[in-house]
Amino acid sequence: MKIAAPIALAVAIATLSAPAFAQFQKPEDAVKYRKAAFTVMASHFGRIGAMANGRVPFDAKAAAESAAIVETMSKLPWEAFGAGTDKGDTRALPAIWTEQAKFKEGSDKLQAATAQLAAAAKTGNLDSVKTAFGAAGQTCKACHDAYRKD
């Protein structure tokens, strides 16, 4: 039952996110939306990372739950990078809007990597999780290096 609630929430968010861009009243609403999606994704990715790196004991069920959330959340923030959302409280670099095809490629790679992470976590095999976590982490890093201020 514990897995059902987070997955149901994630599915609801994913289902409702399609018209989300149209729902942004102001560009700053889009920025808040994408930051929230990345925050939730990072939180659950960090939980998996703690297990993959041996900082906490491996819990196959918790890893699978977090990986499912990461996979769902990886689909959400992209529509919130529309015109006018490059200003304000954001760490997004201008290259996102000038290199849209490359940015889209990065988002596609992240979604594929998080799907692989979710599949690996479902096996309950720590070595599989470690491998998929590393690949997903490299995908995150590549996008951050190219498109995020820090």
Rosetta blueprint (number, residue, H / E / L):
1 M L
2 K L
3 I L
4 A H
5 A H
6 P H
7 I H
8 A H
9 L H
10 A H
11 V H
12 A H
13 I H
14 A H
15 T H
16 L H
17 S H
18 A L
19 P L
20 A H
21 F H
22 A H
23 Q H
24 F L
25 Q L
26 K L
27 P H
28 E H
29 D H
30 A H
31 V H
32 K H
33 Y H
34 R H
35 K H
36 A H
37 A H
38 F H
39 T H
40 V H
41 M H
42 A H
43 S H
44 H H
45 F H
46 G H
47 R H
48 I H
49 G H
50 A H
51 M H
52 A H
53 N L
54 G L
55 R L
56 V L
57 P L
58 F L
59 D L
60 A H
61 K H
62 A H
63 A H
64 A H
65 E H
66 S H
67 A H
68 A H
69 I H
70 V H
71 E H
72 T H
73 M H
74 S L
75 K L
76 L L
77 P H
78 W H
79 E H
80 A H
81 F L
82 G L
83 A L
84 G L
85 T L
86 D L
87 K L
88 G L
89 D L
90 T L
91 R L
92 A E
93 L L
94 P L
95 A H
96 I H
97 W H
98 T H
99 E L
100 Q H
101 A H
102 K H
103 F H
104 K H
105 E H
106 G H
107 S H
108 D H
109 K H
110 L H
111 Q H
112 A H
113 A H
114 T H
115 A H
116 Q H
117 L H
118 A H
119 A H
120 A H
121 A H
122 K H
123 T H
124 G L
125 N L
126 L H
127 D H
128 S H
129 V H
130 K H
131 T H
132 A H
133 F H
134 G H
135 A H
136 A H
137 G H
138 Q H
139 T H
140 C H
141 K H
142 A H
143 C H
144 H H
145 D H
146 A H
147 Y H
148 R E
149 K L
150 D L
